[in-house]
């Protein structure tokens, strides 16, 4: 039997999507790579920066707080400069006068986790220095020495 979400898929990311993605993991943040940015303009005149991600078809409309956080993290107010950067997202309960009970779940940029996700990976430890004699002793490369072609099966 088809699911409603399969017939009418969401376009915009909601807090429930993040919660569902994290449901079977021990992770507290969902990390996405920004594929492109855009702008959404609504009938009431409200505008939002949109983020599109490599990992999902869902787009995220940023509120001002999340936009400012990313601008500070990525040192640019130009959202196109954010392309290729990784964003860690989590949900939290926030006041919402329009929601039943006055609270609802909202998507938030995880500042520390986003910074961590964008740190350059440390290079591996360099190999210890060797003398030429040590290099020559370990010469077990199957190279015939007469041509610049590797023996068959070793290419």
Secondary structure, 3 states (H helix, E strand, C coil): CCCHHHHCCCCECCHHHHHHHHCCCCCCCEEEEEEEEEEEECCCCCEEEEEEECCCCCEEEECHHHHHHHHHHCCCCCHHHHCCCEEEEEEEEEECCCCHHHEEEEEEECHHHHHHHCCCCCCCCCCCCCCHHHHHHCCCCCCCCCCCCCCCCCC
